[in-house]
């Protein structure tokens, strides 16, 4: 049992390292997905990575709101990106 955990632990560490090195999908919108404010109007945008996707917010408070229902906001981002590609 000890030998198995000893042999597999480096693999677990390697998998974790690969996730950290992977570049997140860039945030292409010009506004905060939570508040709708134009990014940069309230200072430097706050960057956050959620499930391999970079998200930019106008302020730290918006991250708290995002974390309450991330699926809702990710869907809004995807819809806005799809609309931008069509337009």
ZAMARGU-4260 file (C-alpha; in steps of 0.2 Angstrom, whole numbers, plus 5000, padded with zeros to 4 digits):
<rodrens>
0) 5000/5000/5000 | 5014/5012/5005 | 5023/5008/4988 | 5008/5012/4978 | 5005/5029/4986
5) 5024/5032/4985 | 5024/5028/4966 | 5008/5038/4962 | 5011/5054/4972 | 5023/5061/4959
10) 5010/5058/4945 | 4997/5068/4955 | 5009/5082/4958 | 5013/5082/4939 | 4995/5084/4935
15) 4993/5098/4946 | 5008/5107/4939 | 5001/5105/4921 | 4985/5114/4926 | 4994/5128/4933
20) 5005/5130/4917 | 4990/5129/4906 | 4985/5147/4899 | 4967/5151/4903 | 4955/5156/4890
25) 4956/5175/4888 | 4942/5186/4893 | 4937/5196/4877 | 4923/5207/4884 | 4926/5226/4887
30) 4914/5226/4902 | 4912/5218/4919 | 4900/5203/4917 | 4893/5206/4934 | 4890/5225/4935
35) 4890/5229/4916 | 4903/5243/4920 | 4916/5247/4907 | 4933/5239/4912 | 4945/5252/4918
40) 4933/5265/4923 | 4935/5260/4942 | 4954/5257/4941 | 4963/5242/4935 | 4952/5227/4931
45) 4953/5213/4943 | 4957/5196/4935 | 4951/5180/4941 | 4953/5162/4933 | 4937/5151/4934
50) 4939/5133/4927 | 4952/5138/4915 | 4944/5154/4909 | 4950/5171/4913 | 4937/5183/4919
55) 4940/5202/4922 | 4929/5212/4934 | 4928/5230/4938 | 4931/5227/4956 | 4934/5214/4970
60) 4916/5215/4975 | 4910/5208/4959 | 4920/5192/4961 | 4910/5189/4977 | 4894/5190/4967
65) 4901/5180/4953 | 4905/5166/4965 | 4887/5165/4971 | 4882/5158/4954 | 4897/5156/4942
70) 4887/5146/4929 | 4875/5160/4927 | 4889/5172/4923 | 4899/5160/4912 | 4883/5158/4902
75) 4882/5177/4900 | 4900/5178/4894 | 4898/5164/4881 | 4882/5172/4874 | 4891/5189/4873
80) 4906/5181/4865 | 4895/5172/4852 | 4885/5188/4848 | 4902/5197/4846 | 4908/5184/4833
85) 4892/5186/4823 | 4892/5205/4823
</rodrens>
